[in-house]
Amino acid sequence: MATSFDRTLVELDRSRFLRITAGTGTTVVCLEGCLWVTRDGTAADIQVEAGDSYRVADASTVLVNAFGPSSARVLFTPPITARVDLRQASWAAALQAAWTWAASGARPTLRTGRASHL
């Protein structure tokens, strides 16, 4: 299943994972349980416990697994380059920047799947 999202609740367990592609600006918040985050192209993995979060810094693929029954909230925030400093821009420039970003359809893709090792 592929979904475009701004705010999604995901239930994970040892046999279910979450794949985020083109997720620059996406934040995964662990609500319950413990998550294991693996980012494509890096050797280090990150453990995210209940109450902690992980922000995707670039467009690389990110896999989120759970150690047991867990839930996470996936939030999308546009990258810094898509935002405008309202203190320095006119309201028209800010509105134009927001409209351009929204019209571009730039949203990450979320895929859930089952682990094949079980």
Contacts in CASP RR format, 6 or more apart in sequence:
PFRMAT RR
TARGET T0000
AUTHOR 0000-0000-0000
METHOD contacts of the structure
MODEL  1
MATSFDRTLVELDRSRFLRITAGTGTTVVCLEGCLWVTRDGTAADIQVEA
GDSYRVADASTVLVNAFGPSSARVLFTPPITARVDLRQASWAAALQAAWT
WAASGARPTLRTGRASHL
1 111 0 8 1.000
1 112 0 8 1.000
1 113 0 8 1.000
2 109 0 8 1.000
2 110 0 8 1.000
2 111 0 8 1.000
3 109 0 8 1.000
3 110 0 8 1.000
3 111 0 8 1.000
4 107 0 8 1.000
4 108 0 8 1.000
4 109 0 8 1.000
4 110 0 8 1.000
5 74 0 8 1.000
5 76 0 8 1.000
5 107 0 8 1.000
5 108 0 8 1.000
5 110 0 8 1.000
6 75 0 8 1.000
6 76 0 8 1.000
6 107 0 8 1.000
7 73 0 8 1.000
7 74 0 8 1.000
7 75 0 8 1.000
7 76 0 8 1.000
8 73 0 8 1.000
8 74 0 8 1.000
8 110 0 8 1.000
9 31 0 8 1.000
9 71 0 8 1.000
9 72 0 8 1.000
9 73 0 8 1.000
9 74 0 8 1.000
10 18 0 8 1.000
10 64 0 8 1.000
10 71 0 8 1.000
10 72 0 8 1.000
10 73 0 8 1.000
10 74 0 8 1.000
10 110 0 8 1.000
10 112 0 8 1.000
11 69 0 8 1.000
11 70 0 8 1.000
11 71 0 8 1.000
12 18 0 8 1.000
12 35 0 8 1.000
12 64 0 8 1.000
12 65 0 8 1.000
12 66 0 8 1.000
12 68 0 8 1.000
12 69 0 8 1.000
12 70 0 8 1.000
12 71 0 8 1.000
12 72 0 8 1.000
13 66 0 8 1.000
13 68 0 8 1.000
13 69 0 8 1.000
13 70 0 8 1.000
14 65 0 8 1.000
14 66 0 8 1.000
14 67 0 8 1.000
14 68 0 8 1.000
14 115 0 8 1.000
14 118 0 8 1.000
15 114 0 8 1.000
15 115 0 8 1.000
15 118 0 8 1.000
16 66 0 8 1.000
16 112 0 8 1.000
16 113 0 8 1.000
16 114 0 8 1.000
16 115 0 8 1.000
17 63 0 8 1.000
17 64 0 8 1.000
17 65 0 8 1.000
17 66 0 8 1.000
17 112 0 8 1.000
17 113 0 8 1.000
17 114 0 8 1.000
17 115 0 8 1.000
18 28 0 8 1.000
18 63 0 8 1.000
18 64 0 8 1.000
18 65 0 8 1.000
18 72 0 8 1.000
18 74 0 8 1.000
18 110 0 8 1.000
18 111 0 8 1.000
18 112 0 8 1.000
18 113 0 8 1.000
19 61 0 8 1.000
19 62 0 8 1.000
19 63 0 8 1.000
19 64 0 8 1.000
19 110 0 8 1.000
19 111 0 8 1.000
19 112 0 8 1.000
19 113 0 8 1.000
20 26 0 8 1.000
20 28 0 8 1.000
20 56 0 8 1.000
20 61 0 8 1.000
20 62 0 8 1.000
20 63 0 8 1.000
20 64 0 8 1.000
20 74 0 8 1.000
20 108 0 8 1.000
20 109 0 8 1.000
20 110 0 8 1.000
20 111 0 8 1.000
21 59 0 8 1.000
21 61 0 8 1.000
21 108 0 8 1.000
21 109 0 8 1.000
21 111 0 8 1.000
22 59 0 8 1.000
22 106 0 8 1.000
22 107 0 8 1.000
22 108 0 8 1.000
22 109 0 8 1.000
23 56 0 8 1.000
23 59 0 8 1.000
23 62 0 8 1.000
23 76 0 8 1.000
23 108 0 8 1.000
23 109 0 8 1.000
24 56 0 8 1.000
24 57 0 8 1.000
24 58 0 8 1.000
24 59 0 8 1.000
24 79 0 8 1.000
24 108 0 8 1.000
25 55 0 8 1.000
25 56 0 8 1.000
25 57 0 8 1.000
25 76 0 8 1.000
25 77 0 8 1.000
25 78 0 8 1.000
25 79 0 8 1.000
25 108 0 8 1.000
26 55 0 8 1.000
26 56 0 8 1.000
26 62 0 8 1.000
26 74 0 8 1.000
26 75 0 8 1.000
26 76 0 8 1.000
26 77 0 8 1.000
26 108 0 8 1.000
27 53 0 8 1.000
27 54 0 8 1.000
27 55 0 8 1.000
27 56 0 8 1.000
27 74 0 8 1.000
27 75 0 8 1.000
27 76 0 8 1.000
27 77 0 8 1.000
28 35 0 8 1.000
28 37 0 8 1.000
28 48 0 8 1.000
28 53 0 8 1.000
28 54 0 8 1.000
28 56 0 8 1.000
28 62 0 8 1.000
28 64 0 8 1.000
28 72 0 8 1.000
28 73 0 8 1.000
28 74 0 8 1.000
29 51 0 8 1.000
29 52 0 8 1.000
29 53 0 8 1.000
29 72 0 8 1.000
29 73 0 8 1.000
29 74 0 8 1.000
29 75 0 8 1.000
30 48 0 8 1.000
30 49 0 8 1.000
30 50 0 8 1.000
30 51 0 8 1.000
30 52 0 8 1.000
30 53 0 8 1.000
30 70 0 8 1.000
30 71 0 8 1.000
30 72 0 8 1.000
31 50 0 8 1.000
31 51 0 8 1.000
31 70 0 8 1.000
31 71 0 8 1.000
31 72 0 8 1.000
31 73 0 8 1.000
32 50 0 8 1.000
32 69 0 8 1.000
32 70 0 8 1.000
32 71 0 8 1.000
33 49 0 8 1.000
33 50 0 8 1.000
33 66 0 8 1.000
33 67 0 8 1.000
33 68 0 8 1.000
33 69 0 8 1.000
33 70 0 8 1.000
33 71 0 8 1.000
34 47 0 8 1.000
34 48 0 8 1.000
34 49 0 8 1.000
34 50 0 8 1.000
34 66 0 8 1.000
34 67 0 8 1.000
34 68 0 8 1.000
34 70 0 8 1.000
35 47 0 8 1.000
35 48 0 8 1.000
35 49 0 8 1.000
35 54 0 8 1.000
35 64 0 8 1.000
35 65 0 8 1.000
35 66 0 8 1.000
35 67 0 8 1.000
35 70 0 8 1.000
35 72 0 8 1.000
36 45 0 8 1.000
36 46 0 8 1.000
36 47 0 8 1.000
36 48 0 8 1.000
36 64 0 8 1.000
36 65 0 8 1.000
36 66 0 8 1.000
36 67 0 8 1.000
37 45 0 8 1.000
37 46 0 8 1.000
37 47 0 8 1.000
37 48 0 8 1.000
37 54 0 8 1.000
37 62 0 8 1.000
37 63 0 8 1.000
37 64 0 8 1.000
38 45 0 8 1.000
38 62 0 8 1.000
38 63 0 8 1.000
38 64 0 8 1.000
38 65 0 8 1.000
39 46 0 8 1.000
39 56 0 8 1.000
39 60 0 8 1.000
39 61 0 8 1.000
39 62 0 8 1.000
40 60 0 8 1.000
40 61 0 8 1.000
40 62 0 8 1.000
40 63 0 8 1.000
41 60 0 8 1.000
42 60 0 8 1.000
46 54 0 8 1.000
48 54 0 8 1.000
56 62 0 8 1.000
56 108 0 8 1.000
64 72 0 8 1.000
65 115 0 8 1.000
74 110 0 8 1.000
76 107 0 8 1.000
76 108 0 8 1.000
78 101 0 8 1.000
78 106 0 8 1.000
82 97 0 8 1.000
82 101 0 8 1.000
82 106 0 8 1.000
83 97 0 8 1.000
84 93 0 8 1.000
84 94 0 8 1.000
84 97 0 8 1.000
84 98 0 8 1.000
86 94 0 8 1.000
89 97 0 8 1.000
END
